[in-house]
Amino acid sequence: MNYNGTLVVEAEPYAFEFSPATCALLIIDMQRDFLEPGGFGEMLGNDVSRLRCTIAPNQRLLAVWRMKGWQVMHTREGHRPDLGCLPPAKKIRGRSPTTIGDPGPMGRILVRGQAGHDIIPELQPLPDEPVIDKPGKGAFFATDLHAILQNRGIKQLIVTGVTTEVCVNTTVREANDRGYDCLVPEDCVGSYFPEFQDMGLKMIKAQGGIFGWVSHSDKILAALQ
Ligand code: C5J
């Protein structure tokens, strides 16, 4: 701990200092359709084990955040059952015969209320933890996340979840533009593609931390000792 009561985490490009009262843990899209065998992600040919290795480190960080009484928020990517918030361009992207809103292995794909849209059992939100339903990749687009963070006095975010190069990266960039400092623990974010995991993290911390900081959950937990 620093002289002014902030916690100091060893990170790249340099140490990340945060005050627990104004720093939330934001867990992005740890949903069954992305992480579970038999879900949408696997249906598209992805190896879900590359995402599942993030579950245990997220559980560890989440347990500590909850034990300390610090703020936790979750997001889910998905759409209204009437698909009113699904842009036609997103619906047809990929030219797959089965797309968002269609029946999939765990209910209608990325539709709110369906089994596959739910957060995995290992990281289920508690009733007092806000869950942000987002129609886009970034957690700020078309959601009330910014208002919730402002109302709670949050200035910094520890961002975890999946996938590193898509929803985590987009959210970190959106947060950065809105004035939040973001720390991304590399073992708590995952990608189906090893090269995107690597570059997704490099992009965040490049050029003196152009979007944020990168560290490891062990280093965050060490800073709390
Ligand atoms: C994707 C996400 N990859 N949560 N969603 O489509 O990153």
Residues whose N, C-alpha, C, O or C-beta is under 5 A from the ligand:
A	BS01	C5J	D29 E77 V162 T163 V166 C167
